[in-house]
Amino acid sequence: MGELVERVDERDRVLEVVDRAEAERRRWMHRIATTICRDPMRRILVLRRAEQHTRFPGHYDVMVGGAADVGESYEDAAARELSEELGAGVPVRFMFKFLCRDGFSPVWFGVHEAVITEPLVPDPSEIAWHAWLTELELREVVDRRPFVPGGREALRRYLVVGNEGRPSTG
């Protein structure tokens, strides 16, 4: 067996432990923990996935993350993935979760936010390029570039939830 994940139902309840490749092949729901990163000026990190990445190579995304390990919470998985992919050991804050049916298979995305103040050290096997963009800049490119479908949907939801009670930044 390869990477093990928890197969979940429409309510994000665990059904069984399965191989991730099989879950994707059979289009079984499983969990992905992600983080949208901001800097102190509230710009959002956008990245381009490495060309050798197995899922959406060369696509742009605003989420850093991956499958939650068996028994791992969304928050713990998001913090682990943030450290592995960007070398950032900062706290993550849960924002929301949603069922995304676009992509390889349906997945529950647990979306977190992190404020990054330290220099990033991207894993080159995961991330080919990154930059900090304002919300306005990001809105202008999200539909013009090949974006990971779940990342596009998460960004739209995040821009609503993440700005409640705060003025939108341009």
C-alpha positions in Angstrom: 0.0 0.0 0.0 1.0 3.6 -0.7 -0.2 6.6 1.2 -3.0 5.8 3.6 -6.0 8.1 4.0 -9.3 8.0 5.7 -12.2 7.4 3.3 -15.1 9.7 4.6 -18.7 10.2 3.8 -20.8 13.2 2.7 -20.7 14.4 6.4 -16.9 13.9 6.7 -17.3 10.9 8.9 -14.6 8.2 8.7 -15.7 5.0 6.9 -12.4 3.1 6.5 -8.7 3.5 5.9 -7.7 3.1 2.2 -4.8 3.7 -0.1 -4.9 7.3 -1.5 -4.3 6.2 -5.1 -7.3 3.8 -4.8 -9.4 6.5 -3.2 -8.7 8.8 -6.2 -9.2 6.0 -8.8 -12.5 5.1 -7.3 -13.4 8.7 -6.6 -13.9 8.1 -2.8 -14.0 11.1 -0.6 -11.1 11.7 1.7 -9.5 14.6 3.6 -7.1 17.3 2.5 -5.7 19.9 4.9 -4.6 23.2 3.4 -3.4 26.6 4.4 -3.7 29.9 2.7 -0.8 32.1 3.7 -0.8 35.9 4.2 2.1 38.2 5.0 1.9 41.1 7.5 0.6 43.4 4.7 -2.2 40.9 4.1 -1.0 39.8 0.7 -1.7 36.2 -0.3 0.9 33.7 -1.3 0.4 32.3 -4.7 2.5 29.4 -6.0 3.1 27.4 -9.1 3.3 23.6 -8.5 6.4 21.8 -9.7 6.3 20.3 -13.2 7.0 16.8 -11.7 4.2 17.1 -9.2 1.7 14.1 -9.5 -1.4 16.3 -9.1 -1.9 19.4 -11.3 1.8 19.9 -12.4 2.6 23.4 -13.3 -0.7 24.8 -12.1 -1.1 27.8 -9.8 -2.6 27.6 -6.4 -3.1 29.5 -3.2 -3.2 26.5 -1.0 -0.3 24.7 0.6 -1.3 21.3 1.9 -1.9 17.6 1.4 -3.8 14.6 2.6 -4.4 14.3 6.3 -2.7 11.2 7.8 -4.9 8.5 9.4 -6.1 9.9 12.7 -4.6 13.3 12.1 -6.7 16.4 12.6 -7.1 19.0 9.8 -5.2 21.5 11.9 -2.2 19.2 12.7 -2.0 18.1 9.0 -2.1 21.7 7.8 0.7 22.7 10.2 2.8 19.7 9.1 2.3 20.3 5.4 3.1 24.0 5.8 6.4 23.0 7.5 7.2 20.4 4.9 6.4 22.4 1.8 7.5 25.9 2.8 9.7 25.4 5.9 7.3 27.6 7.9 6.8 26.6 11.5 4.0 29.0 12.3 0.5 28.5 13.8 -2.4 27.8 11.5 -6.0 29.0 12.2 -8.9 26.9 10.9 -11.2 28.9 8.7 -13.7 26.5 7.1 -14.1 23.2 5.3 -16.0 22.3 2.2 -16.6 19.3 -0.1 -14.9 19.9 -3.4 -15.9 17.6 -6.3 -13.5 19.1 -8.9 -10.2 17.4 -9.4 -9.0 13.9 -9.1 -11.6 12.8 -6.6 -14.1 14.4 -4.3 -12.3 15.7 -1.2 -13.1 17.5 2.0 -10.8 20.5 2.2 -10.0 21.8 5.7 -8.9 25.4 4.9 -6.6 27.2 7.3 -4.9 30.6 7.4 -1.3 31.4 8.5 0.5 34.7 8.7 4.1 34.2 7.5 6.7 36.6 8.8 9.8 34.5 8.2 11.6 33.8 4.9 10.1 30.8 3.0 12.1 27.7 2.0 9.9 26.0 -0.6 10.4 22.4 -1.3 11.4 22.3 -5.0 9.7 19.0 -5.5 6.4 20.7 -4.6 6.8 24.3 -5.5 8.4 25.8 -8.6 7.7 29.5 -8.0 5.9 31.7 -5.5 5.0 35.4 -4.9 2.9 37.5 -2.6 0.0 39.2 -4.4 -2.7 41.6 -3.2 -6.3 40.4 -3.3 -6.9 42.6 -6.3 -3.8 41.3 -8.2 -4.9 37.7 -7.4 -8.5 38.3 -8.5 -7.1 39.4 -11.9 -5.0 36.3 -12.5 -7.0 33.5 -10.9 -9.2 32.9 -14.0 -6.4 33.6 -16.5 -3.9 31.0 -15.4 -4.1 27.3 -15.0 -5.3 27.1 -11.4 -5.9 24.0 -9.3 -9.7 23.8 -9.3 -10.0 23.3 -5.5 -7.6 26.2 -4.9 -9.7 28.5 -7.0 -12.9 27.5 -5.1 -11.1 27.8 -1.7 -9.8 31.3 -2.6 -13.3 32.5 -3.5 -14.7 31.2 -0.2 -11.7 32.5 1.8 -12.0 36.0 0.4 -15.6 36.1 1.8 -14.8 34.4 5.1 -11.4 35.9 5.6 -12.6 39.5 5.1 -15.6 39.5 7.3 -15.4 42.6 9.4 -12.2 43.7 7.6 -11.9 46.0 4.6 -10.8 44.2 1.4 -7.2 44.9 0.5 -6.2 46.0 -3.0 
